[in-house]
């Protein structure tokens, strides 16, 4: 049987020296898990690796729902790239810190179309 759902929750915390420990890194290797339907990651510290994994059409084609919380700041171009790569996914929820404003934002797309609340 193939893995259909994957949830990785690895809390991040600040060390006394100001660095961050924990989180989900090494996301580029996720694309080797073809056949997933549901993916939940929190908090992602490797945004570029996540985008690299999502750029693999064979990985994305079976996904029905993706929920990602990013610990690292995400800029507009990275959000656009994520939306474009996940156009075929039923529902994508991205929670992140905006790289420009440092405000916490949440975006949801259904088949590539942004859901506005």
Phi and psi in degrees as a GROMACS rama.xvg file:
@    title "Ramachandran Plot"
@    xaxis  label "Phi"
@    yaxis  label "Psi"
@TYPE xy
-89.6954  151.295  UNK-2
-70.4203  123.549  UNK-3
-104.044  -28.387  UNK-4
-131.196  137.905  UNK-5
-139.359  123.986  UNK-6
-125.843  122.337  UNK-7
-121.335  113.663  UNK-8
-121.121  113.154  UNK-9
-132.342  92.8166  UNK-10
-51.9083  139.023  UNK-11
-99.5714  149.36  UNK-12
-145.822  154.241  UNK-13
-86.3644  133.071  UNK-14
-83.5871  164.869  UNK-15
-62.331  -25.7714  UNK-16
-85.6212  4.05665  UNK-17
94.3659  -9.52872  UNK-18
-82.7353  165.218  UNK-19
-108.115  138.741  UNK-20
-121.184  153.835  UNK-21
89.2988  -163.208  UNK-22
88.5259  -179.945  UNK-23
-109.977  115.622  UNK-24
-119.107  174.1  UNK-25
69.4572  32.6742  UNK-26
-67.8569  -22.2707  UNK-27
-60.5311  -25.7028  UNK-28
-77.2478  -8.33244  UNK-29
-60.2287  -31.2272  UNK-30
-62.1478  -15.6147  UNK-31
-74.4652  -11.1064  UNK-32
-93.7087  59.5  UNK-33
-65.6427  146.874  UNK-34
100.781  -5.08531  UNK-35
-65.5161  144.139  UNK-36
-106.164  -37.7989  UNK-37
-125.459  132.779  UNK-38
-133.708  126.894  UNK-39
-132.426  121.925  UNK-40
-130.543  132.904  UNK-41
-160.602  139.778  UNK-42
-85.9488  136.344  UNK-43
-81.9905  127.818  UNK-44
-105.84  -6.61153  UNK-45
-116.884  74.4924  UNK-46
-64.2629  -42.6437  UNK-47
-62.6044  -39.6758  UNK-48
-64.8284  -38.6151  UNK-49
-63.5001  -44.5294  UNK-50
-63.2811  -36.6299  UNK-51
-63.3824  -43.6281  UNK-52
-64.6391  -41.3444  UNK-53
-71.8199  -13.1818  UNK-54
-80.1829  -6.07006  UNK-55
-89.1994  105.29  UNK-56
-57.726  -32.9642  UNK-57
-66.9048  -29.2038  UNK-58
-77.4769  -42.7377  UNK-59
-76.2374  -28.4007  UNK-60
-60.2773  -26.7106  UNK-61
-95.8478  -10.5081  UNK-62
-68.5461  133.866  UNK-63
-108.104  -32.4563  UNK-64
-145.991  132.753  UNK-65
-130.201  127.856  UNK-66
-124.744  119.322  UNK-67
-131.084  130.885  UNK-68
-115.253  120.612  UNK-69
-99.4646  130.893  UNK-70
-82.2859  -35.775  UNK-71
-80.2955  148.638  UNK-72
-60.5575  144.973  UNK-73
-124.737  127.825  UNK-74
-94.181  172.839  UNK-75
-57.4899  -41.7879  UNK-76
-65.4827  -36.5316  UNK-77
-68.1516  -38.6521  UNK-78
-65.1917  -42.6516  UNK-79
-61.6318  -42.659  UNK-80
-61.7469  -43.4741  UNK-81
-61.3777  -45.8914  UNK-82
-61.2809  -45.0741  UNK-83
-64.1986  -41.3295  UNK-84
-70.1384  -23.6944  UNK-85
-106.654  23.8307  UNK-86
-58.1857  -31.5183  UNK-87
-85.7111  -5.72228  UNK-88
-82.2873  135.363  UNK-89
-56.271  -46.9727  UNK-90
-148.455  128.314  UNK-91
-125.054  125.594  UNK-92
-118.708  119.73  UNK-93
-117.947  120.136  UNK-94
-113.55  127.415  UNK-95
-156.927  175.927  UNK-96
-99.2841  125.029  UNK-97
-66.3378  128.582  UNK-98
-63.7942  -29.9459  UNK-99
-86.0406  -48.9026  UNK-100
-95.2498  -15.6117  UNK-101
65.495  13.8158  UNK-102
-85.6514  149.629  UNK-103
-79.9757  127.712  UNK-104
-128.967  154.352  UNK-105
-131.03  131.856  UNK-106
-123.164  141.4  UNK-107
-131.31  132.958  UNK-108
-125.536  138.775  UNK-109
-119.569  112.283  UNK-110
53.4346  41.5514  UNK-111
84.6634  -4.57421  UNK-112
-101.521  126.767  UNK-113
-69.4332  134.448  UNK-114
-93.249  124.331  UNK-115
-104.328  135.781  UNK-116
